[in-house]
Amino acid sequence: MRAFGRALERAMKTALLIAALLTGFPVAAQEAHPGEDETFSDVRPGEISTDPANLIEGARRGDVRAINNLGLLWARGIGVDAPNFQEAIRWWKEAAKRGYSLSMNNLGLLFANGHGVQQSYEEALKWWEMSAEQGDAWAMNSIGDLYENGHGVTQSHADALDWYERAADGGDGLGMFNLGNFYENGLGVQRDLGRARDWYERSADKGIAVSMHRLGMMTSEGRGVPADPAEGYAWLSVAGRYFGPEDAQDAARNQSAMEGLAGRLTAHQSARAKEIAANLQARIEERRRIRPSGPARPGEHAT
């Protein structure tokens, strides 16, 4: 009963919050803090800009993160009857107008995926270019993806490589993975397995599971390094811990590779793989605790 009461109170607060904010925002906006937020990251209790109960006050003060998170509440249907992407767009455009790159990323995602709007890679590119101009590395990687696949632009591995390099230099883990993939497969650049592995390792240190998977496959097969099934299995087992719900296909592929490799390991190799995996995960978690100088990689969230 208490839980229901709290949920009802939260829903009522959200409805009042949204109605009050329709009256407008103050002119002065709080400065965003690059590197502290992730596009599409969960709204959570705590700061005024991330606690649903305090968003109205944060927005009244011109906190762009609070304004951005109002869009998140609408996009997820939190405190309202159903998701409403048009309302989400309203708040994200307000934050974007104030120079908040994460809201620009969110708008780009809506148009790229066609959520609540007509799908348009051209419109997504517009928002991501605005975000990239603010130095947002995640947006740079997204633009690279458009060029790699020819979505809304003429396909160009050279242009994709350029954007991935910018993203990687800005600290984006997926940008690092994409660079590794380009070097591994010789896309727009001479094939170089050593450089591919280097970028995969940097990406893995950001917690990017697909990079860990590639390292496992390269190591177990002896591509670019002497074959080492134990270390390869270790990378695959660690990768399995970092795949998210949206990575179901990659996770299944990783699990299949693990099962195929497990039967080839001796008891000694299995024990060694377990030890290597523990060391790898400890290293990854230690390096993930070190904040990058640029914006962090988003998942499917919005902060």
C-alpha positions in Angstrom: 0.0 0.0 0.0 2.8 2.4 0.9 4.6 1.6 -2.4 1.4 2.3 -4.3 1.0 5.6 -2.5 4.5 6.7 -3.3 4.0 5.7 -7.0 0.8 7.7 -7.1 2.4 10.7 -5.5 5.3 10.5 -8.0 2.9 10.4 -10.9 1.0 13.4 -9.7 4.2 15.4 -9.1 5.3 14.6 -12.6 2.0 15.8 -14.1 2.1 19.0 -12.1 5.8 19.4 -13.0 5.1 19.2 -16.7 2.1 21.5 -16.6 4.1 24.1 -14.7 7.1 24.0 -17.0 4.9 24.8 -20.0 5.0 28.4 -18.8 8.6 28.7 -20.0 12.2 28.7 -18.7 14.5 31.4 -17.3 16.9 33.0 -19.6 20.1 32.0 -17.9 20.9 28.3 -18.2 23.2 26.3 -15.9 26.4 25.3 -17.6 26.6 21.6 -18.6 29.5 19.6 -17.3 31.1 17.6 -20.2 32.1 14.1 -19.2 29.6 13.8 -16.3 26.6 12.7 -18.3 25.6 10.0 -20.7 23.1 10.4 -23.5 20.1 8.4 -22.5 21.3 7.5 -19.0 18.8 6.7 -16.3 17.1 9.4 -14.3 18.1 8.6 -10.7 17.6 10.1 -7.2 20.2 12.6 -6.0 21.1 15.8 -7.8 18.4 18.3 -8.6 18.8 17.6 -12.3 18.4 13.8 -12.0 15.8 13.3 -9.3 12.3 13.3 -10.8 10.9 15.0 -7.7 13.3 17.9 -8.1 13.2 18.4 -11.9 10.7 21.2 -11.8 13.0 23.3 -9.5 16.0 22.4 -11.6 14.3 23.5 -14.8 13.1 26.7 -13.2 16.7 27.5 -12.4 17.6 26.8 -16.0 19.5 23.5 -15.4 19.8 22.1 -18.9 20.2 18.6 -17.5 16.9 18.9 -15.7 15.3 20.2 -18.9 16.8 17.3 -20.8 15.5 14.8 -18.3 11.9 16.1 -18.7 12.2 14.9 -22.2 13.3 11.6 -20.9 10.2 11.3 -18.7 8.0 11.9 -21.7 10.0 9.6 -23.9 9.7 6.7 -21.4 6.2 7.5 -20.3 7.2 8.0 -16.7 4.4 9.6 -14.7 2.2 9.9 -17.7 -0.3 7.6 -19.4 2.0 6.7 -22.3 5.3 7.8 -24.0 4.9 11.0 -25.9 7.9 11.7 -28.2 6.5 15.0 -29.4 6.7 16.3 -25.8 10.2 14.7 -25.5 11.3 16.6 -28.6 9.9 19.9 -27.1 12.2 19.6 -24.0 15.2 18.3 -25.8 15.0 21.1 -28.3 14.9 23.6 -25.5 18.0 22.1 -23.9 19.7 21.9 -27.3 18.9 25.6 -27.9 20.9 26.2 -24.8 23.9 24.3 -26.2 23.4 21.0 -24.4 24.9 18.4 -26.7 23.3 15.4 -25.0 19.9 16.6 -26.0 21.1 17.1 -29.5 22.2 13.4 -29.4 18.8 12.4 -28.2 17.1 14.2 -31.0 19.4 12.6 -33.5 18.5 9.2 -32.1 14.8 9.9 -32.4 15.1 10.7 -36.1 17.6 7.9 -36.8 15.2 5.4 -35.3 11.9 7.0 -36.3 10.6 7.2 -32.8 7.6 9.5 -32.8 8.8 11.2 -36.0 9.3 10.3 -39.6 12.6 8.4 -39.8 15.2 10.6 -41.3 19.0 10.1 -41.3 19.4 13.5 -42.8 17.7 15.1 -39.8 19.7 12.9 -37.4 22.9 14.0 -39.1 22.0 17.6 -38.6 21.6 17.2 -34.8 24.7 15.1 -34.5 26.8 17.6 -36.4 25.6 20.3 -34.0 26.6 18.1 -31.1 29.9 17.2 -32.6 30.6 21.0 -33.0 30.3 21.1 -29.2 33.0 18.4 -28.9 30.7 15.5 -28.2 32.6 12.3 -29.1 29.5 10.1 -29.1 28.0 12.2 -31.8 31.2 12.0 -33.9 31.0 8.2 -33.7 27.4 8.3 -34.8 28.2 10.4 -37.8 31.0 7.9 -38.7 28.4 5.2 -38.6 26.2 7.1 -41.1 29.1 7.4 -43.5 30.1 3.8 -43.1 26.7 2.6 -44.0 25.6 5.3 -46.4 22.7 6.4 -44.3 21.6 9.9 -45.3 25.0 10.5 -46.9 27.1 9.1 -49.7 28.8 6.0 -48.3 32.5 6.8 -47.7 34.9 4.7 -45.6 37.4 7.6 -45.7 34.9 9.9 -44.2 33.8 7.3 -41.7 37.4 6.7 -40.7 37.9 10.4 -40.1 34.9 10.6 -37.8 35.8 7.5 -35.9 39.3 8.8 -35.3 37.8 12.0 -33.9 35.5 10.0 -31.7 38.3 7.8 -30.5 40.5 10.8 -29.8 37.6 12.2 -27.7 37.4 9.1 -25.6 34.4 7.3 -27.1 34.6 3.5 -26.7 32.5 2.6 -29.7 34.6 5.0 -31.8 37.6 3.0 -30.7 35.9 -0.3 -31.6 35.0 1.0 -35.0 38.6 2.0 -35.7 39.7 -1.5 -34.7 37.1 -3.0 -37.0 38.4 -0.8 -39.9 42.0 -1.8 -39.3 41.0 -5.5 -38.9 39.1 -5.6 -42.1 41.0 -3.0 -44.2 38.1 -0.6 -44.6 39.4 2.7 -45.9 42.8 1.9 -44.5 45.5 -0.7 -45.0 44.7 -3.8 -43.0 46.8 -3.9 -39.8 45.9 -6.5 -37.1 48.3 -5.0 -34.6 46.6 -1.6 -34.7 43.2 -3.3 -34.7 44.1 -5.1 -31.5 45.4 -1.9 -30.0 42.1 -0.1 -30.6 40.1 -3.1 -29.4 42.0 -3.1 -26.1 41.4 0.6 -25.6 37.8 0.1 -26.3 37.6 -2.9 -24.0 38.9 -0.7 -21.2 35.8 1.4 -21.7 33.6 -1.6 -21.1 32.7 -2.3 -24.8 31.8 -5.9 -24.9 32.0 -6.4 -28.7 35.7 -5.3 -28.5 36.3 -7.9 -25.9 34.7 -10.5 -28.1 36.9 -9.5 -31.1 40.0 -9.8 -28.8 38.9 -13.2 -27.8 38.5 -14.4 -31.4 41.7 -12.9 -32.6 43.7 -14.4 -29.7 42.1 -17.8 -29.9 42.6 -18.0 -33.7 46.2 -16.5 -33.6 45.4 -13.5 -35.7 48.0 -10.8 -35.2 49.3 -12.6 -32.1 50.4 -16.2 -31.3 47.3 -18.4 -30.8 46.4 -18.7 -27.1 43.0 -20.5 -26.5 43.1 -19.9 -22.8 43.5 -16.1 -23.1 41.0 -16.1 -26.0 38.4 -17.9 -23.8 39.2 -15.5 -21.0 38.3 -12.5 -23.2 35.1 -14.1 -24.4 34.0 -14.9 -20.8 34.6 -11.4 -19.7 32.8 -10.0 -22.8 29.7 -12.0 -21.7 29.5 -10.0 -18.5 29.3 -6.6 -20.4 26.7 -7.3 -23.1 23.5 -5.5 -22.4 19.9 -6.4 -23.3 20.2 -4.6 -26.6 23.2 -6.8 -27.6 21.3 -10.1 -27.7 22.7 -11.2 -31.1 26.2 -10.3 -30.2 25.9 -12.0 -26.8 24.6 -15.2 -28.5 27.4 -15.2 -30.9 29.9 -14.7 -28.1 28.3 -17.6 -26.1 28.5 -19.9 -29.1 32.2 -19.1 -29.6 32.8 -19.8 -25.9 31.1 -23.2 -26.1 33.0 -24.1 -29.2 36.3 -23.2 -27.5 35.6 -24.7 -24.1 35.8 -28.3 -25.5 39.4 -27.6 -26.8 40.8 -26.5 -23.4 42.7 -28.8 -21.1 42.1 -28.6 -17.4 45.3 -26.5 -17.0 44.1 -24.1 -19.8 40.7 -23.8 -18.2 42.2 -22.9 -14.8 44.5 -20.4 -16.5 41.6 -18.9 -18.5 39.7 -18.3 -15.3 42.7 -16.5 -13.7 43.3 -14.4 -16.8 39.6 -13.4 -16.9 39.7 -12.3 -13.3 42.7 -10.1 -14.0 41.1 -8.7 -17.2 37.9 -7.7 -15.5 39.8 -6.1 -12.6 41.8 -4.1 -15.1 38.8 -3.0 -17.0 36.8 -2.0 -14.0 39.8 0.0 -12.7 40.2 1.9 -15.9 36.5 2.5 -16.3 36.6 4.3 -13.0 39.0 6.9 -14.5 36.8 9.6 -16.0 37.7 10.4 -19.7 38.3 14.0 -20.7 35.4 14.0 -23.2 31.8 13.0 -23.0 31.0 9.4 -22.2 29.4 6.9 -24.5 25.6 6.8 -24.3 23.7 3.6 -24.4 20.0 4.0 -24.9 19.4 6.4 -22.1 19.4 10.2 -21.6 20.8 12.4 -18.8 
